[in-house]
Amino acid sequence: MSKEYIGPVGEGLYAVRTGDWRTRRPLMDQKTCRRCGICLMYCPVNAISRGADEAYSIGLEYCKGCGVCAAECPAKAIAMEKEGAK
């Protein structure tokens, strides 16, 4: 696993890229998303971020595929898909 410095959140804080062992991946529907930020608050690995355009995105290199974001999304804008499915 590679480590990347993501500071200034904390002194010596590193993120471990754990997305390579995920079996399910979240897919976000930007049209359905209400921009409420609940997915961002509940993600246990901080894999979700908000861009300058207020759109949310999921960093799959860090996402473990736990599905918490999809379960907590009130708009049901996030669906979990089997990894590698098209």
DRENDO-1510 file (C-alpha; in Angstrom, 1 decimal, always signed):
<recs>
REC; n; res; u; v; w
REC; 1; MET; +0.0; +0.0; +0.0 .
REC; 2; SER; +1.2; +3.4; -0.8 .
REC; 3; LYS; +1.0; +6.3; +1.6 .
REC; 4; GLU; +0.4; +9.9; +0.6 .
REC; 5; TYR; +0.7; +13.0; +2.8 .
REC; 6; ILE; -2.7; +14.7; +3.0 .
REC; 7; GLY; -2.0; +17.4; +5.7 .
REC; 8; PRO; -2.6; +20.0; +7.0 .
REC; 9; VAL; -5.4; +18.1; +8.8 .
REC; 10; GLY; -3.0; +16.8; +11.4 .
REC; 11; GLU; +0.7; +16.6; +12.0 .
REC; 12; GLY; +2.1; +13.7; +10.1 .
REC; 13; LEU; -1.4; +12.5; +8.8 .
REC; 14; TYR; -1.2; +10.0; +6.0 .
REC; 15; ALA; -3.9; +8.4; +3.9 .
REC; 16; VAL; -3.5; +4.7; +2.9 .
REC; 17; ARG; -5.0; +3.9; -0.5 .
REC; 18; THR; -7.2; +0.9; +0.4 .
REC; 19; GLY; -9.6; +1.0; -2.6 .
REC; 20; ASP; -7.7; -1.8; -4.4 .
REC; 21; TRP; -9.4; -4.6; -2.4 .
REC; 22; ARG; -13.0; -3.2; -2.7 .
REC; 23; THR; -15.6; -5.7; -4.0 .
REC; 24; ARG; -18.4; -3.1; -4.5 .
REC; 25; ARG; -18.1; +0.5; -5.7 .
REC; 26; PRO; -20.4; +3.5; -5.2 .
REC; 27; LEU; -21.8; +5.2; -8.2 .
REC; 28; MET; -23.1; +8.8; -7.7 .
REC; 29; ASP; -26.0; +10.2; -9.8 .
REC; 30; GLN; -25.2; +13.9; -9.9 .
REC; 31; LYS; -28.7; +14.7; -11.2 .
REC; 32; THR; -30.3; +13.1; -8.2 .
REC; 33; CYS; -27.8; +14.4; -5.6 .
REC; 34; ARG; -29.3; +17.2; -3.4 .
REC; 35; ARG; -25.8; +18.5; -2.4 .
REC; 36; CYS; -26.7; +17.9; +1.3 .
REC; 37; GLY; -23.3; +16.5; +2.3 .
REC; 38; ILE; -24.6; +13.6; +4.4 .
REC; 39; CYS; -22.5; +11.1; +2.4 .
REC; 40; LEU; -19.5; +13.2; +3.1 .
REC; 41; MET; -20.2; +13.3; +6.9 .
REC; 42; TYR; -20.8; +9.6; +7.2 .
REC; 43; CYS; -18.0; +8.2; +5.0 .
REC; 44; PRO; -15.7; +6.4; +7.4 .
REC; 45; VAL; -12.5; +6.9; +5.3 .
REC; 46; ASN; -13.2; +10.4; +4.0 .
REC; 47; ALA; -13.3; +9.2; +0.4 .
REC; 48; ILE; -15.9; +11.8; -0.6 .
REC; 49; SER; -15.1; +15.4; -1.4 .
REC; 50; ARG; -17.0; +18.5; -2.6 .
REC; 51; GLY; -15.7; +20.3; -5.6 .
REC; 52; ALA; -15.7; +24.1; -6.4 .
REC; 53; ASP; -18.9; +23.5; -8.4 .
REC; 54; GLU; -20.6; +22.1; -5.2 .
REC; 55; ALA; -20.7; +18.6; -6.8 .
REC; 56; TYR; -19.6; +15.6; -4.7 .
REC; 57; SER; -17.2; +13.0; -5.9 .
REC; 58; ILE; -15.9; +9.7; -4.6 .
REC; 59; GLY; -12.2; +9.0; -4.5 .
REC; 60; LEU; -12.2; +5.3; -5.5 .
REC; 61; GLU; -8.5; +4.9; -4.6 .
REC; 62; TYR; -9.5; +5.3; -0.9 .
REC; 63; CYS; -13.1; +4.0; -1.0 .
REC; 64; LYS; -13.4; +0.6; +0.7 .
REC; 65; GLY; -16.9; -0.1; -0.8 .
REC; 66; CYS; -18.6; -0.3; +2.6 .
REC; 67; GLY; -21.9; +1.3; +1.3 .
REC; 68; VAL; -22.4; +3.6; +4.2 .
REC; 69; CYS; -22.7; +6.6; +1.8 .
REC; 70; ALA; -25.4; +4.8; -0.2 .
REC; 71; ALA; -27.3; +3.8; +2.9 .
REC; 72; GLU; -27.3; +7.3; +4.4 .
REC; 73; CYS; -28.1; +9.3; +1.2 .
REC; 74; PRO; -31.6; +10.6; +1.6 .
REC; 75; ALA; -32.0; +11.2; -2.1 .
REC; 76; LYS; -30.8; +7.7; -3.0 .
REC; 77; ALA; -28.3; +9.3; -5.4 .
REC; 78; ILE; -25.6; +6.7; -4.6 .
REC; 79; ALA; -25.9; +3.1; -5.8 .
REC; 80; MET; -23.5; +0.3; -5.0 .
REC; 81; GLU; -22.3; -1.8; -7.9 .
REC; 82; LYS; -20.3; -4.9; -8.1 .
REC; 83; GLU; -16.6; -4.1; -8.8 .
REC; 84; GLY; -15.8; -4.6; -12.5 .
REC; 85; ALA; -19.5; -4.6; -13.6 .
REC; 86; LYS; -20.5; -2.5; -16.6 .
</recs>
